Amino acid sequence: MVDAVTILAVALLVGGVVGTVAPLVPGGLLSLSGLALYWWHSGFSEPGTLTVAVLALLAVMTMVAELFGGSIAARAGGASWTTTTIATVVAIVLMIVTGPLGLLAGLFGTVFLVEFVQGGDAGGSVRSAAYATGGMLASTAIQVLLTVTVLLGFLVAVFVF
């Protein structure tokens, strides 16, 4: 029989997957919380320590991608730290106000404008903006893959083995 804590743990893990694509929902943290809740509830015996360690590492990697994926991509495209910081703030505000489309448009536009004002190079500004926007999308895809892996790994470890 499945108890309420197990249902809550699985709900947190599913929420982690959903949270990777929903604005302002910490998917990696939800996945880690569901995993930790179940492990605590089982008396730290199920799933095994190695399984928990691997799944927890994947959840932490999700949090790192969530927090730094866009910034790393912007820097790889040549954007300055100032540009990255300004674009992050603008993107968060626009995400709250307009949703994911506003986040992407705001990120692209902000990186382009700040880089263009700083350097005057339109081509380099477009490249930096494209890297930042593509990095944000790639970061989201990576987060989805990682949280789905945590969820499926958990389900297999708990209900199959």
N, C-alpha and C positions, 0 to 999 in steps of 0.2 A: 504494500500500500504506500502511496506517495503522500507525504505529509506537507503541511503548509509551508515549512521552511524550504523544502525542496522546490515547491512551486514558486516561491518568492525568488529563490536563487536562479531558477531557469528564467523567470520573468526579467530579472536583472540582466542576465546574459543576452536575452532577446532584445531588451532595451538598449544594451550596448551596441548591437548591430544597427538598430534603428537610429540610435544616437549619433552614429558616424555620419549620417546624411541629414539629420535634423539640426537646424541651427541652435547653437548654444546648449546642446546636450552632450555631456562628456562620455562618449561611447566607451573609451578605454577604461575609464574609472568605473562605469557601470559593470563592465565585464569583470574587472578585477574584484569588485564588491560582491558580485554573485558567486564567483569562485571562492572567495574567502569565506563568505557566509556558509556555503555548503560544507566546506572543509572544516570550519569551526563546529558546525552542527553535527558532523560525523565523528567528532572527537579527534580530528586531525588524522583520521585513518583512511578515508575514502574521498577522492581517489588517492593514489600513492603520492609520496613526497616528490618524486621525480616528475610525475605528471603535473602536479600542482605547480612545481617550479617552472616547467616549460610553458604551461598555459599562462602563468603569471608574467613571465618574461614577454610573451606575445602581447598581453594586455598593456604592459608598460611600454613596449615598442609602439603600440597604438597611441598611447598618450603622448609620446615623444613626437610621432608623426603629426598628431593633432595640433600640438603646440608650436612646432618648429618647421613643419613641412613647407609651408608657403614662404617663410623667411629664408630657408636654405635655398629654395629654388630662385627666389629673387636675387639673392647674393650670387648664385651661380650664373645668373643672367647679367651680372655686372652692376646691379643696383647697390647704392650705398646703404649703410646702416640707418642713416637719417630717412632715406626714402622708404626703407622697409618698415621702420617704426611708424612713420606717418601713414603709410598705406594700410598697416595693420589696424590702426585706430579707426581710420575712415571705413575700412571694410567691415569692421565689427558694428559700427554705428549704422551703416547702410544695410547690413544683414538684419539688424533688429527692425529697421524701418521698412525695408523693401523685400527682404527675404534673400534667398540664394542668388537670384539673378542680379540683384543690387550689389551683393557682395562681390561677384565676379566683375561686373562692370565698374564698380567703384575701385576695386583693386587694380584693374588694368588702367583705368583713367588716372588714378592717383600716381601710380608708378611712372606712367608715361609723362605726366605733367611735371612732377618733381624732378625726374631725371632730365627732362628737356630744359627746365629752368636752370638746373645746376650745370649742365654741360652743353646745351645747345645742339646736340646731335639727335636728330629725329630718328634715324635708323637705330642707333644704340638705345634710345628711349623705348622704341617699339619692341626691340629685342628683350630688354629688361622686363617690360610689362608682359610680354608673351610668356617669358620664363616664369614670372611670378604667378600668372593666372594658370598656366599649365601645371605648375608645381602644386597649386592649391587643388586642382582637379585630381592630379596623380596622388596627392596625399590622401584625399577622400577615398579613392579607389583602394589604396593600401590599407587604410583603416577598416574599410568594409571587409576586405579579405582577411585581415588579422582577427577581427572580432567574430567573423563567421567561423574561422578556424578554432578560436577559443570555444565558441558555443558547441561546435560539432565534436571537438576533442573532449569536452566535458561530458556531453551526452553519451559518447562511446565509452568513455572511462567509467561512468557511473551506471549506465543502464545496460551496456552490452557485456563488459568484462566483470 
